[in-house]
Amino acid sequence: MLPQYSVPAPRPKIVRELALITVLYALYRFGRLLANGNVAEAFANAAKVWDWERGLRLPSETTVQAVLLYHDAWPKLANIFYTGVHFPATIVFLIWMFRMHPAHYVWVRRTLTLLTAAGLVLHLAFPLAPPRMVPSFGLVDTGRLVGPSPYGDVETGGLANQFAAMPSLHVGWALVVAIGLIAVGRSRWRWLWLAHPLLTVFVVVATANHYWLDGIIVFALLTAILLLLPAPGRAGLVTQVREARAAGTPRALRSP
């Protein structure tokens, strides 16, 4: 059996990465806002999604929200999580991966880029009003009820696109964070990172910002992307070890 070796991966240039992430974020914001004007279509699609979920026998989002509304403090905590964890957690995760696991960082960045791009395409092709905006669904807009909320009136736009519910990038990015941490972890407890996307699913549904299908679709998209972009693994490690040996640089190898 080939011994376990670790070949340090070159760290990407930080200036290049910052520029790339800035451009990607600008495109992300611009792409989401493009779907903001399709109000009638967004509400028509909301009715379709609600009917599809009932046809699939998915549990009603009202049942999940009832759990959240059981205690007065829970809706505000859920809103804080929804508005305050999505971007900061992803940024901290990317910085940590960049410093500690450069090879996996590149994989994660590519995965996030493809997932976000696919999400933006769906936002444009299928604008969707979130359940909190459809009174007939019987859900409460917890952001307006107790705050905080990133959204303003439809006419004024707020800080984010109102009609980019499908798919849920909150759930998608949380999944990428958990999968990345599991991929580089060694502890048997690393699987507990899955609590992050699971909590995110509960929060986005219970606050009436997303439907179940928003999370299911982003999970399907991420699965397809991970099949195209497998994580750096044993096969890649074996290749690196052989190349290092062929180059006559055994000092570059070290036992873990």
C-alpha positions as CSV (number, residue, x, y, z in Angstrom):
1,M,0.0,0.0,0.0
2,L,1.3,3.5,-0.9
3,P,2.2,5.4,2.3
4,Q,0.2,8.4,3.2
5,Y,2.0,11.6,2.1
6,S,1.0,15.2,2.1
7,V,2.2,17.5,-0.7
8,P,1.7,21.2,0.1
9,A,-0.6,22.8,-2.5
10,P,0.4,26.2,-3.8
11,R,-1.7,29.0,-2.3
12,P,-3.5,31.2,-4.9
13,K,-2.4,34.8,-5.1
14,I,-4.5,36.7,-2.6
15,V,-4.8,39.9,-4.7
16,R,-6.1,37.8,-7.6
17,E,-8.6,36.0,-5.4
18,L,-9.9,39.2,-3.8
19,A,-10.4,40.7,-7.3
20,L,-12.1,37.5,-8.5
21,I,-14.4,37.3,-5.5
22,T,-15.3,41.0,-5.8
23,V,-16.3,40.6,-9.5
24,L,-18.3,37.4,-8.8
25,Y,-20.1,39.1,-5.9
26,A,-21.0,42.1,-8.2
27,L,-22.3,39.8,-10.9
28,Y,-24.3,37.9,-8.2
29,R,-25.9,41.1,-7.0
30,F,-26.6,42.3,-10.5
31,G,-28.1,39.0,-11.6
32,R,-30.4,38.7,-8.6
33,L,-31.8,42.2,-9.2
34,L,-32.6,41.5,-12.8
35,A,-35.5,39.3,-11.7
36,N,-37.0,41.9,-9.5
37,G,-39.4,43.3,-12.1
38,N,-41.3,40.1,-12.9
39,V,-43.9,40.6,-10.2
40,A,-46.9,38.9,-11.9
41,E,-44.9,35.9,-13.0
42,A,-43.3,35.5,-9.6
43,F,-46.7,35.3,-7.9
44,A,-48.0,32.9,-10.5
45,N,-45.0,30.7,-10.0
46,A,-45.6,30.8,-6.2
47,A,-49.0,29.3,-6.7
48,K,-47.5,26.6,-8.9
49,V,-44.8,25.7,-6.4
50,W,-47.3,25.5,-3.6
51,D,-49.5,23.1,-5.6
52,W,-46.5,21.0,-6.6
53,E,-45.5,20.6,-3.0
54,R,-48.9,19.5,-2.0
55,G,-49.0,17.1,-4.9
56,L,-45.6,15.7,-3.7
57,R,-47.1,15.3,-0.1
58,L,-44.4,17.6,1.3
59,P,-45.2,18.9,4.8
60,S,-46.8,22.3,4.8
61,E,-44.5,25.2,5.6
62,T,-47.2,26.5,8.0
63,T,-46.5,23.4,10.2
64,V,-42.8,24.4,10.5
65,Q,-43.6,28.0,11.2
66,A,-45.9,27.0,14.0
67,V,-42.9,25.4,15.7
68,L,-41.0,28.7,15.4
69,L,-43.9,30.8,16.7
70,Y,-44.3,28.6,19.7
71,H,-41.9,30.9,21.7
72,D,-41.9,34.7,21.4
73,A,-38.1,34.9,21.2
74,W,-37.6,32.3,18.5
75,P,-38.8,34.3,15.5
76,K,-36.3,37.1,16.2
77,L,-33.4,34.6,16.7
78,A,-34.4,33.0,13.4
79,N,-34.4,36.3,11.6
80,I,-31.0,37.3,13.0
81,F,-29.7,33.9,11.7
82,Y,-31.3,34.5,8.3
83,T,-29.9,38.0,7.9
84,G,-26.6,37.8,9.7
85,V,-25.1,34.3,9.1
86,H,-25.4,33.7,5.3
87,F,-22.5,35.9,4.1
88,P,-20.3,36.2,7.2
89,A,-20.2,32.4,7.7
90,T,-19.3,31.8,4.1
91,I,-16.6,34.6,4.1
92,V,-15.0,33.2,7.3
93,F,-15.1,29.7,5.8
94,L,-13.4,30.9,2.6
95,I,-10.6,32.8,4.5
96,W,-9.9,29.8,6.7
97,M,-9.8,27.4,3.7
98,F,-7.5,29.8,1.8
99,R,-5.1,29.8,4.7
100,M,-5.3,26.2,5.8
101,H,-6.3,24.1,2.8
102,P,-5.3,25.9,-0.4
103,A,-6.2,22.9,-2.7
104,H,-9.6,22.5,-1.2
105,Y,-10.1,26.3,-1.2
106,V,-9.8,26.3,-5.0
107,W,-12.3,23.4,-5.2
108,V,-14.7,25.2,-2.9
109,R,-14.5,28.5,-4.7
110,R,-15.2,26.8,-8.0
111,T,-18.1,24.9,-6.5
112,L,-19.6,28.1,-5.0
113,T,-19.1,29.9,-8.3
114,L,-20.9,27.2,-10.4
115,L,-23.7,26.8,-7.8
116,T,-24.3,30.6,-7.6
117,A,-24.3,30.9,-11.4
118,A,-26.8,28.1,-11.8
119,G,-28.9,29.7,-9.1
120,L,-28.9,33.0,-10.9
121,V,-30.0,31.4,-14.1
122,L,-33.0,29.9,-12.2
123,H,-33.7,33.2,-10.6
124,L,-34.1,34.7,-14.1
125,A,-35.9,31.8,-15.7
126,F,-38.2,31.2,-12.7
127,P,-38.8,34.3,-10.6
128,L,-40.6,33.2,-7.5
129,A,-42.4,35.1,-4.7
130,P,-41.6,33.7,-1.3
131,P,-44.4,32.3,0.8
132,R,-44.3,35.2,3.2
133,M,-45.6,37.4,0.4
134,V,-48.7,35.3,-0.4
135,P,-51.4,35.8,2.3
136,S,-53.5,32.9,1.1
137,F,-50.7,30.4,2.2
138,G,-51.4,31.4,5.8
139,L,-47.8,32.2,6.7
140,V,-46.5,35.1,8.8
141,D,-43.6,37.4,7.5
142,T,-41.5,37.1,10.7
143,G,-39.1,39.8,9.4
144,R,-41.9,42.4,9.4
145,L,-43.4,41.0,12.6
146,V,-40.4,41.2,14.9
147,G,-37.4,42.1,12.6
148,P,-34.7,42.2,11.5
149,S,-35.5,41.9,7.7
150,P,-33.2,42.5,4.7
151,Y,-36.3,43.3,2.6
152,G,-38.2,46.4,2.0
153,D,-41.4,47.0,0.0
154,V,-41.6,45.5,-3.5
155,E,-41.6,49.0,-5.0
156,T,-38.5,50.3,-3.1
157,G,-36.5,47.1,-3.5
158,G,-34.9,46.8,-0.1
159,L,-31.4,45.3,0.2
160,A,-32.1,42.1,-1.8
161,N,-34.2,40.8,-4.6
162,Q,-37.7,39.8,-3.4
163,F,-38.3,37.2,-6.1
164,A,-35.1,35.1,-6.1
165,A,-36.5,32.3,-3.9
166,M,-35.8,29.4,-6.3
167,P,-33.3,28.0,-5.5
168,S,-32.3,28.9,-1.9
169,L,-28.6,30.0,-2.0
170,H,-28.8,30.3,1.8
171,V,-29.2,26.6,1.9
172,G,-26.8,26.0,-1.0
173,W,-23.9,28.0,0.5
174,A,-24.5,26.4,3.9
175,L,-24.2,23.0,2.3
176,V,-20.9,24.0,0.6
177,V,-19.5,25.2,3.9
178,A,-20.5,21.9,5.7
179,I,-19.2,19.7,2.9
180,G,-15.9,21.6,2.7
181,L,-15.3,21.3,6.4
182,I,-16.2,17.6,6.3
183,A,-13.8,17.1,3.4
184,V,-10.8,18.5,5.2
185,G,-11.7,17.3,8.6
186,R,-10.4,14.1,10.2
187,S,-12.4,13.9,13.4
188,R,-15.3,11.5,13.7
189,W,-17.3,14.6,14.8
190,R,-16.8,16.4,11.5
191,W,-20.2,15.2,10.3
192,L,-21.8,17.5,12.9
193,W,-21.1,20.4,10.4
194,L,-24.2,19.2,8.6
195,A,-26.2,20.8,11.5
196,H,-25.4,24.1,9.8
197,P,-27.4,23.5,6.5
198,L,-30.1,21.6,8.4
199,L,-30.6,24.6,10.7
200,T,-30.5,26.9,7.7
201,V,-33.3,24.8,6.0
202,F,-35.4,25.1,9.1
203,V,-34.8,28.9,9.4
204,V,-35.5,29.8,5.7
205,V,-38.7,27.7,5.8
206,A,-40.0,28.7,9.2
207,T,-39.4,32.4,8.5
208,A,-41.5,32.0,5.3
209,N,-38.6,33.1,3.0
210,H,-38.4,29.9,1.1
211,Y,-40.4,26.8,0.1
212,W,-39.2,23.2,0.6
213,L,-38.6,22.9,-3.1
214,D,-36.1,25.8,-3.0
215,G,-33.9,23.7,-0.8
216,I,-34.5,20.5,-2.7
217,I,-33.6,22.1,-6.1
218,V,-30.3,23.6,-4.7
219,F,-29.4,20.3,-3.3
220,A,-29.9,18.7,-6.7
221,L,-27.8,21.4,-8.4
222,L,-25.0,21.0,-5.8
223,T,-25.0,17.2,-6.3
224,A,-24.6,17.6,-10.0
225,I,-21.7,20.2,-9.5
226,L,-19.9,17.9,-7.1
227,L,-20.0,15.1,-9.6
228,L,-18.3,17.4,-12.1
229,L,-15.9,18.8,-9.6
230,P,-14.8,16.1,-7.1
231,A,-12.9,17.1,-4.0
232,P,-9.1,16.7,-4.0
233,G,-8.8,13.2,-2.8
234,R,-6.6,10.1,-2.7
235,A,-6.3,9.9,-6.5
236,G,-5.0,13.4,-6.8
237,L,-2.7,12.8,-3.8
238,V,-1.2,9.7,-5.4
239,T,-0.5,11.6,-8.6
240,Q,1.2,14.4,-6.7
241,V,3.4,11.9,-4.8
242,R,4.5,10.2,-8.0
243,E,5.2,13.4,-9.8
244,A,7.3,14.6,-6.8
245,R,9.2,11.3,-6.8
246,A,9.8,11.5,-10.5
247,A,11.1,15.1,-10.1
248,G,13.5,13.8,-7.4
249,T,12.1,16.0,-4.6
250,P,11.4,13.6,-1.8
251,R,12.0,16.4,0.7
252,A,8.8,18.0,-0.5
253,L,7.0,15.0,1.0
254,R,6.3,14.7,4.7
255,S,4.4,12.2,6.7
256,P,1.2,13.5,8.3
